[in-house]
Amino acid sequence: MTEPTRGESGYYTDQDIARVLGISVGRLRNKLTAGNPLPPRIEPPRCRNRLWPRTAVHEWLQQFTVTAVPREVLYAPVPRRGRPTKQEARTRRP
């Protein structure tokens, strides 16, 4: 995630949010129009600019944090279906 370095105010602009999310401004506008989930925003009355509170944006992003899954869980052996082969049957004998 890239942290914008322009103004140090408590709000992001559309350009800053697009940079943080790694998308273009046009794609951000398409997501807004389509109603896709995005961070909370402020739309001041009689103002054409949207403002995105920095803390709310980062809290929204934190809910999508993914933790690593151990390799053993991902690549656990899947038992075969059906009758075991002769070789498998021999290895299972005591």
N, C-alpha and C positions, 0 to 999 in steps of 0.2 A: 504494500500500500504506500503510495507516494503522498507525502505531506506537503501541501502547498506552502510557499514561503512569502506570498504577497502580503496583504494586509494582516496585521496581528489582531484584528477585531475578533469578537466571539462568534462570528458567522462566516459561513462559506457562501460563495456565489455559485451559479450554475456551472461556470467554467471550473471552479475548484472541485465541486462535487464530481463532475465528469472525470477530472484527473484522478481523484481519490478512488473512484470506482473502476477506472481503467477503460472508460468508454468515451465516445465522442459526445459533444453537446447535442447534436441532432438525435443520437440514440437516447440520451437522457430525456429529451423532449418527447420522443416516441413512447418511452416507458411511462412518463407522466400522463400522456393522453390515453394510453391503454389501461391505466390504472394498476400497473405492476407495483409490487411492494418496493417502496423506497424509504429512505430515512425521513423522519418527520421534518416538515418545513414550515416556514412562516411566509404568508403572503400579505404584506401590509396593504391596507385599503388605499385605493387610488395610486398604486405603485405597480410598475410593470416588472419589477425585479422580485424574484423569490429569494429568501434568505434561509439558510440551513444552519441551525445552531450546532456549533462544533461538538459540544458534549453529547447532544442527542444523536448526532451522526455516528460518533465513535461507540456509544452504547448500543446503537442499532447494529453496527458491524460486529460487535462482540458476540451477539447471539448466534452468529453463523460460524463461530470458531469450530474447527474440526480437529479432533485428536487422532493420533496415529493408532492404527489397529495392529496388534502383534502379527508377525508373519505366520505363526502357528495357526492362528484363527483363520487367516485368509487361505492358507494352503493345507488345511486339514485333509487327510486322505478320505475319500468318499468310498464307502463300502460298495463292492460290486453286487449286482443283482444276479440271482440265479444260482445254479449249482457251482461249487468251487472246482477249479481245475485239479488234475491229479497232483501237480506240483504244489498247489496251495494246500491240498488235503494232507500231503506228506509232511509239510512244514508244521502243520497244526498238531500232528500226532505227538504224544508224549514220549 
